[in-house]
Amino acid sequence: MKRSFALALSASLLASAAFAGGPVVVMEEEEVVAEKPASSAGLLPLLLVPIILCVALCGGDDEEEQPPPP
């Protein structure tokens, strides 16, 4: 009795798994990555910093000219 019950139970478990559904097909989609346009955004601050520093530190000729002594 136990053997026939175990046989019927194993057959029902295997049969339900065997007919559970069709194959699962996983399709991988390729990701489309937009290209960034070439720009000089990274180079621009490197050029502007020395120019701004030179303008600030070199300064101009703000002093008034002294007339020559008589």
C-alpha positions as CSV (number, residue, x, y, z in Angstrom):
1,M,0.0,0.0,0.0
2,K,2.7,2.4,1.0
3,R,4.6,1.6,-2.2
4,S,1.7,2.2,-4.5
5,F,0.9,5.5,-2.7
6,A,4.5,6.6,-3.0
7,L,4.5,5.7,-6.7
8,A,1.3,7.5,-7.3
9,L,2.5,10.6,-5.4
10,S,5.9,10.7,-7.3
11,A,4.1,10.2,-10.6
12,S,1.7,13.1,-9.9
13,L,4.5,15.4,-8.8
14,L,6.7,14.6,-11.9
15,A,3.7,14.8,-14.3
16,S,2.7,18.2,-13.0
17,A,6.2,19.5,-13.4
18,A,6.6,18.0,-16.9
19,F,3.4,19.6,-18.2
20,A,3.6,22.8,-16.3
21,G,4.2,25.0,-19.3
22,G,6.3,25.7,-22.3
23,P,9.9,26.8,-22.5
24,V,10.8,30.2,-21.3
25,V,12.8,32.2,-23.8
26,V,14.6,35.3,-22.6
27,M,15.5,37.8,-25.2
28,E,18.2,40.3,-24.2
29,E,17.7,43.7,-25.7
30,E,20.6,45.8,-26.6
31,E,20.8,49.2,-24.8
32,V,21.1,52.1,-27.1
33,V,23.6,54.6,-25.7
34,A,23.5,58.1,-27.2
35,E,26.9,59.4,-28.0
36,K,27.9,62.7,-26.4
37,P,29.0,65.3,-28.8
38,A,32.6,66.3,-28.7
39,S,33.0,69.6,-26.8
40,S,35.7,71.6,-25.1
41,A,33.7,71.9,-21.9
42,G,36.5,70.3,-19.9
43,L,39.2,72.4,-21.5
44,L,37.5,75.7,-21.1
45,P,37.9,76.1,-17.3
46,L,41.6,75.2,-17.6
47,L,42.1,78.0,-20.1
48,L,40.0,80.6,-18.3
49,V,41.5,80.2,-14.8
50,P,45.1,81.4,-15.7
51,I,43.7,84.2,-17.8
52,I,41.5,85.5,-15.0
53,L,44.4,85.1,-12.5
54,C,46.7,87.1,-14.8
55,V,44.2,89.9,-15.2
56,A,43.6,90.1,-11.5
57,L,47.2,89.8,-10.4
58,C,49.0,91.7,-13.2
59,G,46.6,94.5,-12.9
60,G,46.7,97.7,-14.9
61,D,48.6,100.9,-14.6
62,D,46.1,102.6,-12.1
63,E,48.6,105.0,-10.6
64,E,48.5,108.6,-11.7
65,E,51.6,109.8,-13.3
66,Q,53.6,112.3,-11.2
67,P,54.6,115.4,-12.9
68,P,58.4,115.8,-13.1
69,P,59.9,117.9,-10.3
70,P,60.7,121.5,-11.4
